[in-house]
Amino acid sequence: MAWIVALIAVVAAVAGFSRAYRTGLLEQQAVTRAELAERQAKAAEARTAALLDEIRQLARRRIPAAALALSHPSATVPGLREAAEVDGGAALLLTEAVQAARTAVLEERGRVDAAARAAMRGTSAKIQSLLNQSQQLLHELQHEYDDPRILQLDFRNELALRRTQSTAVLCDAWPGLARQNSPLVEIVLGAQSRVAGYERIKVSNHLRDERLALAARAAEPLAIALAELLANATAYSHPDTDVQVTVQQSGGRGAFLVVDDAGIGMDEDALERARALLAGPAEVLLTELGDPPQTGFAVVGRLVVQYGFECHIEASPFGGMRTILRVPAHLLTVLDEDRNLSALAPAPVTAATAQPAPAGTDTPAPDAAEPSGLPSRRRRAPRRTPATATAARAAEPSAAQPSRTPEAAGASWAALQQGTLNGRSVTGRTPAPDPGAPDHQDDQGDDEK
């Protein structure tokens, strides 16, 4: 019987040990599961915190940066801060949120800009109509009265009319003026008359055919584009410097209008932006033109796209900028012989019309080939002494009296008008102000690019 008792004791001991082992194992597994659950909870909390940080960055930085990059391409848009803590699905959703915000901003900007353009088109049309009526009335007053202030008022009305036309063109409206086939040099003079500081603009005519003209549908757009380029050249150069305009004709490529100024120039970023605007981008938002808006190059770019012009800007040898406006050959024509040209139009500069250099000077003889159209410096002749000048006049045959230039005619009329004003002042009337005197109270300048 003893062995039975021993066997029972062994079995009981083994059973107790098994129960203890299983209990320990269960406790260890429970601890392991608890530790695993704790680690999973901590990982979930970390992922949740990282996701919250990414959402916070999305709202505070990424979406605003994406909206800013639409106007400033150089602006950087930050990405995910903790990409390893955010799973692929969440990261994809965050990226889609940025794209959706960008699309929404673009659509809203387009709607706002379209509404602004429509409003400005209507306003520009009304203002332009009123300015045209004012211009007609001023022309009638000029025939009735000789007050030079009417000329000043007419010029200011012309400046306002050009600004209104530029606004209309920028908003995809018709320029508002129809012309006939117009001589190219007269279009240049018309553009010159629309710019403050027009007296600084010097036009050099290098056309082989002085009756070269522009088709009617492109005449006014070319005048608007050239006026904008001249306004920039005069506004961003010193008042004591001249703005050189060269009109050239080039075989089958059409005609070129070259504008050179001695202004402050442009840095690389500004030059790149100007070239982009002059190339005629598909869309230019009004909100991207600055505050106040600088619309000059944008207006030229719209006309380039609509009428087939080409415009290029580069550094000028005069120290400022050079803009080259090309008119394609299919827009050019030649006027009939019965059409008279304007008396103010500069005559073509050719080798035949160049004056011979006086004897004894070291000025090089002009080349008989076609001029390049670029301004060039020439050495001045040495000053003659009175005795030498008298002897030279005695030796030279009497030459015909040269024809009066537009400048000389203008000076004569100005002298006559000043004499009339002086006579009125003697009789007790208040003389009108001198039309050539500077006006410090009215701002006529152009400050837009």
Steps between C-alpha positions, in 0.01 A plus 500: 500500500795728559586517137143603420524786743836600352359487148208716603738749659714513184194550284376777728843666492515481120149639474587786735814575306305498174243733643768733628679493166183573310417779739845653458478463125162665496626780717801548272278501193274752668797723575621462143158588363481796732841622389404449135174684550686780672751523216220498244317769693813713513559447126140593426535810713821591313329449164204703614728779623699492175180508296372793706830680443474437127141625491607806699784563255261443211267772626765746616782461249447266207170635364600870544837426336327322212272801450800737511690289246223567247611865488867451589637185333825529695318444832554153646215278618603286803435127494425249776691565822494145640446280200608185689231546768214544250383200303471506123125555492511800729794652311314459171191667643707794627656547155158487339381767744779733384412442135129553568576828678722612210227420247238682704721809532568502125133474416403772744775731376384443145141587589604812691735613223234443232252707699756777546583500128134522406446793736811679372401443136168670556653785697781551248255517211298773672806700602652467154179627340498804731869571431441482125219751535724725709772473237260605224385797708859603574584493129209733432617735775850507354360644177308768686753603767877526506539430870794258541334347803260329262798316351610392846150379579485312169830331576384389844182370344717300256697349790179397675367355175814287456471366855136412436586327172773298671258389769247396237761300308617329818140393564468350148294789363521673164739800498202720416642680196500404132750635247575485132828369362748728677865584424733331743684821590170675576405218736830555678427873530151423628640271768755766594225760551332276760797488737605742769850624418436468127755774430777262609407242237714524185375312195740382231340381176702233317224373272590432140145586398371806684141410400515168683175468694321268737172324431196670650412225747847510662572874488345600832624188687856574386467861619380378841782246533768750398357765733529256792864427416577871466325573831723246674811638332428859604380411850805289591772724354639834613307808379817641344554201272342426164304194396607384154241343269627342179262390225649236271383294205628149448415313183250222551506517881300821517595813692671560835445770760802521730469700825819578694517680833780589740303404809561296813482162327350180641632215711482140383175417676323812368637438151378139502154609614489776236587254224232262623238777489613627158476148358124513555418232760166324470372660819611798707305559819445859605601411854846395377588844362594655832355777715469742331472284186785527249316426179731624224668173397181302560311727257770456236488124553124492439543696175787273394273197529200662331673664202813293440762752612825393662670683784840439658677684781871503580769723642566813297846630406381835636495352850127439538273261314429435134164373379454376145146488363468311172210550262453195272506551125138395446381802702695747284392675183602800288287811472391638166682800359196725542512457880696784662724428794507709815732799495628400844609155386882471498650449158684172438866508594700381200851547366365729230342740750801514733675838503863500378762559763684836491846503355782438739303282746580142589138380494484168313300494180157336532462151364284473189351172621173476684534652849490265793242708681702521823599839639869571463734770621688720258799714569425866496672731258758734653366845584593758240654831588320813376761560233481143377121505496497827302745364247302179467176690440670709235642193329181292508227566243171628630275203583125486480309584814423168678138410556352579837492210743199420722701616802573837339135542403393418856746753640363767264142433606603501866669838453190637326277371778726649767488835322122484501499429873738791563274731302202391707690564821572857386129565436413382851398138434641223712741296287461127483780284636785403275424161342863403521530577871517196726190419698588382849146451618379241251655158479526389139753231553469133418627264764390161378675208336 
